[in-house]
Amino acid sequence: MKNLLTKNIYIFGIINTIRIYLKPNSQSNNTKMVRFEMVYLMQISLYLPTMSDVLNFMQMSHSALIAISSLKVNPHFSTNTDIEKFWDIMTPDTVNCNFQSVTKEVLKRAIYVRNYPITDDFLTSENMKLAEKFTNLCFTNTFGTQSIYTEENQQDTFDSIKLFFELLTQNPTRKVTIPFELFWLFVDECNTSNSPLLPNFERCYFPKNVFLYFIELNGVRIPERFILSQEKFQLVNAAVTKFQCQIAIDWSVLIDSDYALLTPHCKNYSAVMNNNSNLVVPYLKENEISFFFTFPRNQMNSSCQKVTHIDFTKIEEKIVLCYAPHVKFLIQHFEINLIAFKIPRCVEEITVDDSERCNTQTCTCHIPENLSIRKLNVSRCGVFYNGNIKNVERVSLNNFSSLKKDRNNEISQIKYWKKSSEFPFINVRELELKNIQNIKIGALDNLEVLKIDKCDNVSCYVNEKCAKYFSVENTSNSTFYIDANKSDVLEFKNCKALTLVIFNTKLSHTNLALFVCDLVKVDIENKECQSLCVINSNDLQITRNCTFKTLKIVNSTIGEYSNLFAEEIDLSIIQMYQPIDFSKAKKVTLCGLKSFSFNNNLFDNCEELKVVHSSHCQFFFENSHLKILTLDTS
C-alpha cells in the first residue's frame, strides 16, 4: 500500500469500487488497474486533512461513502471546526480531538475520547463523568497555573487539586502525559498517609503509563517557583517499582543537567543530545533532533575556540536511528566543521544556531562545497566556505556574517559578497535574510522566493520569477533592482532610505505599495505602472515622470521633483501640495483635506469628483467634463 501511493495515481469514481490506474514511468504506455478493498479506503480516509476533502471523497463512489460511514474514529483533522462538522453528520465510536478543544456536545455523544487537551477550566465535578471516556490524559503546558499554582483562594485550590488527583486515579489503563512538576506533586501525596486530597487512595488506581516533560516558555521555567532537587527525581524514580508503572521522561529542556542519572528506572528520552547523551535515548520532536555543543565554563574566553574532537560517527548513528529529517546543531563558544559530517540520506534540513543568543558572535561553522540538503539555516554564527555551494535549495541567514577561507585554511577577512560570484549559494531557490548588514547579491537565476527583514545596506538583484514572492520589511539604506515582468504586487513595509530600480513594469498588472516608508527613491524605467499606493510615508522620490492607472496617497509626502500622472487619484489626509498632474485623471477622490484651492483647469478632464470629510477647499470649474460630483460631510 505504501509503495502504491508513491506512484502517479489517477482516481475515477465508479459505483461500488474504485479503480486506480498506475503509470510507474511517464514514458511507458502500460497501465495497470488496481481495486481498493474497503479497509484500504478506510485507511485513506483517516488521513484526509480537512472536512472539505472528506465531502469530496464521499462523492467519488458508493464504496467511498460506505468507508467514511464505517469509520470508528474521525479523520485526523487539525482544527476543532472540522472535527465538529464531521460529528454533525457521522457518529463513530471514538472522537480523536487531536489536541483541539472540541465542544462538550461532541464529548457527550462519543463513547471514547482521545487526545483531548485538559486545561484548568476542565477541573469541575460535572466534567469528571466525561473524563471516564478518555482513553488518555493530556495536560496542557499551562495546566495548573490558574487552579493549582495559585494562592488567591486556598479552598478553590484545595478543590482543584482534589479533582486533579481524582482524574489521575480513575483508570489505570490510559496513558498520562503531564508536566513533571504536577506528577511529582501527585506522587508526593500518594506517599502521604491519610492524605485529605486522596481519602480513598487504597481503592484508587495509580496510572500505569506516564509520560513526563518539563515546561519552558521563552526561556523561563513554568512555574517559576518550582525548584528542582535530587529528592524530587528520586521520588519519581521510586514510583516505578513501588506502584509498578512505566514512566518516560523527556529531558530536552534540561539536557544540560545530570538529573537523568537519578531516574534509572524510568525511560529517559531527549530530542537534544550533548555530552551526556549516553544517559538518554534520542527521539524526534516535531521531526527534529538537536545536538548541543559547548565548552566548560572555565575554558571559555572572548574568542571562538577551535574544536576538532567532535565524533560525528555517533551523531550520524543517532540521526539514522531516529530517521530525522531536520538536524539542529546548538552551539556555544564553539567552532563546528560540517566538512567531516557524512550527512545521512534522511536529512533534509540542517540548522546551526548559537543557543547563547548573545549579540557578539562567538560561534563559527564550516560549510563544505558538496553540501547537499534541501534547506540550511544559519543563525548568529560566522560561516567559512571554500567555494560555491550548488546543492542547497533553501537558505535562511539570521544575524549572519560571511567568513571565507584562504588557501591555507586560515580565517581571512570578512567578506560581504561585493561581487555576485562571492555569494556561495548559487542555485538557491528560497532565500531569507534577517538582521544582516552589508550584503551584495547579484543575479541568482534559480531564485524564486526572497524575504528580507531587519537588514541594512543590502544590494540585491531580483529576477522576474522571484519578484512574485519578494517581501521587504524593516530594512534601511538598501538598493534593489527588480524585474517586475511577472509580478503583481511589490510591497515594502517600515523601510527607510531605499532605492528601487524597477523595470519591465506594465500598466496591466504591476502594483507598488509603500507602508510607513521614508526617503524612498523609485526609478521606474519604462515610466508606467498599474498602481502606486503610499501610506504613512514621507519624502518619496519618483525619478521619472510616471503614469499610473491608480494613485493612492494617504498621510504621505512626495518629493517636489517627482511628477505623477494617473487615471484614478485618491488623496487622503494631505497637509501640503503634492507634485501630481490631474490632467489625465478621470476619477478623483479627496478625503480629509483642509484649506486647499484647485484652479479652474485642474479638473478639466475629470468625470467623477468625490470630496469627503474636507473643509475650506475651493474648486473652480469652467470647461469641465465633470459628470458626477459628490460632497460627503464636507
C-alpha positions in Angstrom: 0.0 0.0 0.0 2.8 2.4 0.9 4.7 1.8 -2.4 1.4 2.0 -4.3 0.7 5.5 -3.2 4.1 6.9 -4.1 3.5 6.5 -7.8 1.4 8.5 -10.2 -2.3 7.9 -9.3 -5.4 8.6 -11.3 -8.7 8.1 -9.5 -12.0 7.6 -11.2 -15.3 7.3 -9.3 -17.1 4.1 -10.2 -20.1 2.6 -8.4 -19.1 0.1 -5.7 -15.4 0.2 -6.5 -12.5 2.4 -7.0 -10.1 1.7 -9.8 -6.6 3.1 -9.7 -4.6 3.4 -13.0 -0.9 3.5 -12.3 1.8 4.8 -14.5 5.2 3.8 -12.9 7.0 5.5 -15.7 5.8 8.6 -17.6 7.4 7.3 -20.8 5.6 3.9 -20.6 2.1 3.4 -22.0 1.4 0.3 -20.0 -1.2 0.8 -17.3 -2.5 -1.4 -14.5 -5.8 -1.3 -12.8 -6.0 -1.9 -9.0 -9.1 -2.3 -6.9 -9.0 -0.9 -3.4 -10.7 -3.0 -0.7 -12.8 -1.4 1.9 -10.2 -1.5 4.6 -7.8 0.5 2.4 -10.4 3.1 1.6 -11.0 3.5 5.4 -7.2 3.9 6.0 -7.0 6.5 3.2 -10.0 8.5 4.6 -8.3 8.7 8.1 -5.6 10.9 6.6 -7.8 13.4 4.7 -6.7 16.8 6.1 -10.0 18.7 6.0 -13.7 18.2 6.2 -14.0 19.6 2.6 -11.7 16.7 1.4 -13.9 14.2 3.3 -17.0 15.5 1.5 -15.3 15.3 -1.9 -14.1 11.8 -1.1 -17.6 10.7 -0.2 -18.9 11.8 -3.6 -16.4 9.7 -5.5 -18.3 6.4 -5.2 -20.7 4.4 -3.1 -17.7 2.5 -1.6 -16.0 5.7 -0.5 -19.3 6.8 1.2 -19.5 3.4 3.0 -15.8 3.7 4.0 -16.4 7.0 5.7 -19.6 5.8 7.4 -17.8 2.7 8.7 -15.0 4.6 10.5 -14.7 4.0 14.2 -12.9 7.3 14.7 -12.9 10.6 12.9 -10.1 11.5 10.5 -7.0 13.3 11.9 -8.2 16.9 11.4 -6.1 19.8 12.6 -8.9 22.1 13.5 -11.8 21.7 16.0 -14.2 23.1 13.4 -13.6 20.2 11.1 -14.0 17.7 13.9 -17.3 19.2 15.0 -18.6 19.3 11.4 -17.7 15.7 10.9 -19.6 14.8 14.1 -22.6 16.7 12.8 -23.2 14.1 10.1 -21.3 11.0 11.5 -21.3 9.2 14.8 -18.2 7.0 15.1 -17.3 5.4 18.5 -14.3 7.5 19.2 -13.6 11.2 18.8 -9.9 12.0 18.1 -9.6 15.6 19.3 -6.0 15.8 18.0 -5.2 18.1 20.9 -8.0 20.5 19.9 -10.7 21.8 22.3 -14.0 20.5 20.9 -17.4 21.2 22.3 -18.9 19.3 25.2 -21.7 18.1 23.0 -19.2 16.1 20.9 -17.6 14.6 24.0 -21.1 13.6 25.3 -22.0 11.8 22.1 -18.7 9.9 21.8 -18.1 6.5 23.6 -14.4 7.1 23.8 -12.4 10.4 23.7 -8.8 10.5 22.5 -6.2 13.3 22.7 -8.3 15.9 24.4 -6.2 18.8 25.9 -7.0 19.2 29.6 -6.9 22.8 30.8 -7.7 24.4 34.2 -11.3 25.0 33.1 -11.9 21.3 32.9 -11.5 20.7 36.6 -15.2 20.7 37.6 -17.3 18.0 39.2 -19.6 17.6 36.3 -16.7 17.0 33.9 -15.4 14.0 35.9 -18.1 11.9 34.2 -16.9 13.0 30.8 -13.3 12.2 31.8 -14.3 8.5 32.2 -14.5 8.3 28.4 -10.9 9.5 28.0 -8.5 6.8 26.7 -5.6 9.1 27.6 -5.0 12.2 29.6 -3.1 15.1 28.0 -2.5 18.0 30.3 -1.5 21.2 28.6 1.7 23.1 29.5 -0.3 25.8 31.1 -2.4 23.4 33.2 -2.2 24.3 36.9 -1.3 27.9 36.6 -4.8 29.0 37.5 -6.1 26.1 39.5 -3.1 24.6 41.4 -0.1 27.1 41.4 -2.1 29.9 42.8 -2.6 31.5 46.2 -5.7 33.5 45.6 -8.3 31.2 47.2 -7.0 28.3 49.3 -10.3 26.4 49.3 -10.7 26.6 45.5 -7.1 25.4 45.2 -7.7 22.5 47.5 -10.8 21.5 45.5 -8.9 21.8 42.2 -6.1 19.6 43.4 -8.5 17.0 44.7 -10.3 16.9 41.3 -6.9 16.7 39.6 -5.9 13.7 41.7 -9.3 12.1 41.1 -8.8 12.5 37.4 -5.4 10.7 37.6 -6.7 7.7 39.6 -9.9 7.0 37.6 -8.5 4.4 35.2 -5.1 2.6 35.3 -5.0 1.6 31.6 -4.9 5.0 30.0 -1.7 6.9 29.2 -1.0 10.1 31.1 1.0 13.0 29.5 1.8 15.6 32.2 4.4 18.1 33.3 7.0 16.7 35.7 6.1 19.3 38.4 2.5 18.2 38.6 3.2 14.5 38.6 5.8 14.9 41.4 3.0 16.7 43.4 0.8 13.7 42.9 3.4 11.1 43.8 4.4 13.0 46.9 0.8 13.0 48.0 0.5 9.2 47.3 3.3 8.7 49.8 1.5 10.7 52.4 -0.6 8.6 54.8 -4.2 9.7 55.4 -4.0 12.4 52.8 -7.2 14.6 52.7 -6.5 15.0 49.0 -6.6 11.2 48.4 -9.1 10.0 51.0 -9.7 6.6 49.3 -6.3 6.0 47.9 -6.3 2.3 48.7 -9.2 1.8 46.3 -7.8 4.1 43.6 -5.7 3.3 40.6 -2.2 4.6 40.1 -1.6 5.4 36.4 0.4 2.7 34.8 1.8 4.6 31.8 3.1 8.1 32.3 5.0 10.5 30.1 6.6 13.5 31.8 8.0 16.6 30.3 9.4 19.9 31.6 7.9 23.3 30.7 9.9 26.2 29.3 8.3 29.2 27.7 10.6 31.9 26.3 13.5 30.6 28.3 11.6 30.7 31.7 10.7 27.6 33.6 7.0 27.3 34.5 6.1 27.5 37.3 9.0 29.8 38.3 8.8 28.9 42.0 9.2 25.2 41.3 12.8 24.2 42.4 14.3 21.1 41.0 16.1 18.9 43.6 17.6 15.4 43.8 14.8 14.3 46.2 12.1 15.0 43.7 13.7 13.0 40.9 14.4 10.1 43.3 10.8 10.1 44.5 9.5 9.8 40.9 12.1 7.2 40.1 11.0 5.1 43.2 7.3 5.2 42.0 8.2 2.9 39.1 8.9 0.0 41.4 6.6 1.0 44.3 3.4 1.4 42.1 4.6 -1.0 39.3 4.2 1.6 36.5 6.1 2.8 33.4 7.4 6.3 33.5 9.1 8.0 30.5 10.7 11.4 30.8 11.5 14.0 28.1 14.8 15.7 29.1 15.0 18.0 26.1 14.6 21.2 28.2 17.1 20.0 30.9 19.7 18.5 28.7 22.5 20.5 30.5 21.8 18.7 33.8 22.8 15.3 35.1 19.4 14.7 36.7 18.8 11.8 34.3 21.3 9.8 36.5 18.7 9.9 39.3 16.0 8.2 37.3 17.5 4.8 36.1 14.1 3.0 36.5 12.5 5.5 34.1 12.8 5.6 30.3 14.8 8.7 29.6 14.4 10.4 26.2 15.6 13.6 24.7 15.3 15.5 21.4 18.6 17.3 22.3 21.8 15.4 22.5 25.0 16.5 24.3 28.0 15.0 26.1 25.5 13.3 28.5 23.6 11.7 25.6 24.5 8.2 26.9 22.0 8.8 29.7 19.1 9.2 27.3 17.6 7.7 24.2 17.2 10.1 21.2 13.8 10.7 19.7 12.2 13.0 17.2 10.3 16.1 18.4 8.4 17.8 15.6 10.6 15.9 13.1 13.7 17.4 14.6 16.7 16.2 16.6 19.2 18.6 18.1 22.8 18.3 19.2 24.2 20.7 21.8 27.9 21.6 21.9 29.6 24.0 24.4 32.9 24.5 26.3 33.1 24.1 30.0 32.7 27.5 31.6 36.2 27.6 32.9 37.6 27.1 29.4 35.6 29.8 27.7 37.1 33.1 26.6 36.0 36.0 24.4 37.3 34.4 21.2 35.9 31.4 19.4 37.6 28.2 20.4 38.8 25.7 17.8 37.4 22.2 18.2 38.4 19.1 16.3 37.2 16.3 18.6 33.6 16.0 17.6 32.7 12.4 17.0 30.3 12.7 14.0 30.1 8.9 13.8 27.9 8.8 17.0 25.9 11.7 15.7 25.2 10.0 12.4 24.2 6.8 14.2 21.6 8.7 16.3 20.2 10.5 13.2 19.8 7.2 11.4 18.2 5.7 14.5 15.6 8.4 14.6 15.4 8.8 10.8 15.5 12.6 11.5 14.7 14.9 8.5 15.7 18.0 10.5 19.1 18.2 12.4 19.9 21.2 14.6 23.3 22.0 16.0 23.1 24.2 19.1 26.5 25.7 19.8 28.0 28.0 22.4 31.6 29.4 22.1 32.2 26.7 19.5 33.5 26.1 16.0 31.8 23.3 14.2 33.1 21.8 11.0 30.4 20.2 8.8 33.0 19.1 6.3 33.6 15.9 8.4 29.9 15.3 8.7 28.6 12.5 6.5 25.0 13.5 6.1 22.6 10.6 6.2 20.1 10.4 3.4 17.2 11.0 5.6 18.4 14.6 6.5 16.6 17.3 4.5 17.3 20.3 6.7 20.3 21.5 8.9 20.2 24.3 11.4 23.3 25.8 13.0 22.4 28.2 15.9 24.2 29.9 18.7 22.0 28.9 21.6 23.5 31.5 23.9 21.8 34.2 21.8 24.2 36.9 22.6 25.0 40.0 20.4 28.7 39.1 19.9 29.3 36.2 17.6 31.4 33.6 19.3 30.5 30.7 17.0 31.5 29.7 13.5 30.6 26.9 11.1 32.5 25.4 8.2 30.2 24.5 5.2 31.5 22.1 2.6 31.1 22.7 -1.1 29.4 19.4 -1.6 26.7 20.0 1.0 23.5 18.5 -0.5 20.3 19.2 1.5 17.0 21.0 0.9 17.4 23.7 3.5 20.2 25.3 5.5 19.6 27.7 8.5 22.4 29.7 10.0 21.7 31.9 13.0 24.1 34.2 14.9 27.2 32.4 13.5 30.0 33.2 11.2 30.5 30.8 8.3 33.5 29.5 6.4 33.2 28.3 2.9 35.8 27.4 0.2 33.7 27.8 -3.0 30.2 27.7 -4.5 27.7 25.5 -2.7 25.5 24.2 -5.5 23.1 21.7 -3.9 21.2 23.7 -1.3 17.7 24.8 -2.4 16.6 26.9 0.6 18.7 29.1 2.8 17.9 31.2 5.9 20.5 33.5 7.3 19.9 35.3 10.6 22.4 37.7 12.2 25.0 36.3 9.9 28.4 37.3 8.7 30.3 35.6 5.9 33.8 34.4 6.6 35.8 32.9 3.7 38.8 30.6 4.0 42.0 31.3 2.1 44.2 28.6 0.6 46.0 28.0 3.9 42.6 27.3 5.6 43.0 30.2 7.9 40.5 33.0 8.5 41.0 35.9 6.2 38.9 39.0 6.3 35.1 39.3 6.5 33.6 39.2 3.0 30.3 40.8 2.2 29.8 39.4 -1.3 30.8 42.6 -3.1 30.6 40.6 -6.3 27.7 38.3 -7.2 30.1 35.3 -7.7 31.1 35.5 -4.0 27.6 34.6 -2.8 28.1 30.9 -2.2 24.6 29.5 -2.6 24.4 30.0 -6.4 21.4 27.6 -7.0 19.3 28.7 -4.1 15.5 28.8 -4.8 14.3 30.3 -1.5 16.4 32.9 0.4 15.6 34.5 3.8 17.8 37.3 5.2 17.2 38.7 8.7 19.3 41.0 10.9 22.1 41.3 8.3 24.3 44.2 7.3 26.4 44.9 4.2 25.5 42.2 1.7 25.6 42.5 -2.1 23.9 39.7 -4.0 23.9 39.6 -7.8 21.7 37.7 -10.2 20.6 34.2 -9.0 18.9 32.5 -11.9 17.0 29.9 -9.8 15.9 32.3 -7.0 12.1 32.1 -6.6 11.4 33.5 -3.1 13.2 36.3 -1.3 12.3 37.6 2.2 14.3 40.4 3.8 13.7 41.7 7.3 15.6 44.0 9.6 18.6 44.4 7.3 20.9 47.3 6.5 22.9 48.1 3.4 21.7 45.3 1.2 22.1 45.4 -2.6 20.2 42.7 -4.5 19.0 41.8 -8.0 15.5 40.3 -8.1 14.7 38.3 -11.2 11.2 38.1 -12.7 10.3 34.8 -11.0 11.4 36.0 -7.6 9.6 39.3 -7.9 6.3 37.5 -7.5 7.3 36.3 -4.0 9.5 39.2 -2.8 9.0 40.9 0.5 11.0 43.6 2.4 10.3 44.8 5.9 12.2 46.9 8.5 15.1 47.5 6.1 17.2 50.6 5.5 20.0 52.0 3.2 19.4 49.3 0.6 19.1 49.1 -3.2 17.0 46.6 -5.1 17.0 46.0 -8.9 13.6 44.4 -9.6 12.4 42.7 -12.8 8.7 43.2 -12.5 7.7 41.5 -15.7 5.6 38.8 -13.9 5.0 40.4 -10.5 1.6 41.6 -9.4 2.4 43.4 -6.1 5.6 44.8 -4.8 5.3 45.7 -1.1 7.7 47.5 1.3 6.9 48.0 5.0 8.7 50.1 7.6 11.7 50.8 5.5 14.0 53.8 5.2 16.3 55.2 2.6 15.7 52.5 -0.1 16.5 52.8 -3.8 14.2 50.8 -6.0 15.1 50.4 -9.7 12.1 48.7 -11.3 12.0 47.6 -14.9 9.6 45.7 -17.2 6.6 47.2 -15.3 3.2 47.1 -17.1 0.0 49.1 -16.8 -1.9 45.8 -16.7 -0.6 44.2 -13.5 2.3 45.8 -11.7 1.3 47.3 -8.3 3.7 49.2 -6.0 2.8 49.7 -2.3 4.8 51.5 0.4 3.7 51.4 4.0 5.5 53.6 6.7 8.5 54.1 4.5 10.7 57.2 4.5 13.2 58.6 2.0 12.5 56.0 -0.7 13.7 56.7 -4.2 11.9 54.9 -7.0 13.1 54.6 -10.6 10.5 53.0 -13.0 12.4 52.6 -16.2 9.5 52.3 -18.6 7.5 55.1 -16.8 4.3 53.1 -16.3 2.7 51.0 -13.6 -0.7 49.9 -12.8 -0.9 51.4 -9.3 1.0 53.2 -6.6 -0.1 53.2 -3.0 1.7 55.3 -0.4 0.5 55.2 3.2 2.1 57.0 6.2 5.3 57.6 4.3 7.5 60.7 3.7 9.8 62.1 1.1 9.0 59.6 -1.7 11.0 60.4 -4.8 9.9 59.3 -8.3 12.9 60.0 -10.5 10.9 59.8 -13.8 7.5 61.2 -14.9 5.4 58.1 -14.5 1.9 57.2 -15.4 -0.4 55.0 -13.2 -3.9 53.7 -13.6 -4.5 54.2 -9.9 -2.7 56.5 -7.5 -3.4 56.5 -3.7 -1.6 58.8 -1.3 -2.6 58.6 2.4 -0.9 60.8 5.0 2.3 61.0 3.0 4.5 63.4 1.1 6.1 63.1 -2.3 9.3 64.8 -3.3 8.9 68.1 -5.2 11.0 66.8 -8.2 8.5 64.0 -8.9 5.7 64.3 -11.4 2.9 61.7 -11.3 0.0 61.0 -13.7 -2.9 58.7 -13.0 -6.4 57.9 -14.3 -7.8 57.4 -10.8 -6.4 59.5 -7.9 -7.2 59.1 -4.2 -5.7 61.7 -1.8 -6.3 61.3 1.9 -5.1 63.4 4.9 -2.8 65.5 2.8 -1.3 68.5 4.5 0.7 70.1 1.7 1.0 70.4 -2.1 1.9 67.1 -3.9 3.5 67.0 -7.4 0.6 65.2 -9.0 -0.7 66.1 -12.5 -4.5 65.8 -12.7 -4.7 66.3 -16.5 -5.2 62.6 -17.2 -7.4 61.9 -14.2 -10.9 60.6 -14.9 -11.8 59.9 -11.3 -10.6 61.9 -8.2 -11.3 61.2 -4.5 -10.3 63.8 -1.9 -10.6 62.9 1.8 -9.6 64.8 4.9 -8.3 67.8 3.1 -8.3 71.3 4.6 -7.7 74.8 3.1 -6.8 73.7 -0.4 -7.5 75.6 -3.6 -7.8 73.9 -7.0 -7.6 76.2 -10.1 -10.0 76.5 -13.0 -8.4 74.0 -15.3 -7.1 71.4 -12.9 -10.1 69.0 -13.3 -10.9 69.7 -17.0 -10.7 66.0 -17.9 -12.2 64.7 -14.7 -15.5 62.9 -15.0 -16.1 62.0 -11.3 -15.1 64.0 -8.3 -15.8 62.9 -4.7 -15.0 65.1 -1.7 -15.2 63.5 1.8 -14.6 65.0 5.2 -12.9 68.1 3.8 -13.3 71.7 4.7 -12.3 75.2 3.5 -11.5 74.0 0.0 -12.1 76.0 -3.3 -12.9 74.5 -6.7 -13.2 76.3 -10.0 -14.9 74.7 -12.9 -15.2 76.2 -16.4 -14.8 73.9 -19.4 -15.1 70.8 -17.2 -16.2 67.4 -18.3 -17.4 66.6 -14.8 -20.4 64.2 -14.8 -20.6 63.2 -11.1 -19.9 65.5 -8.1 -20.2 64.0 -4.6 -19.9 66.0 -1.4 -19.9 63.9 1.8 -19.6 65.5 5.2 -17.7 68.4 3.6 
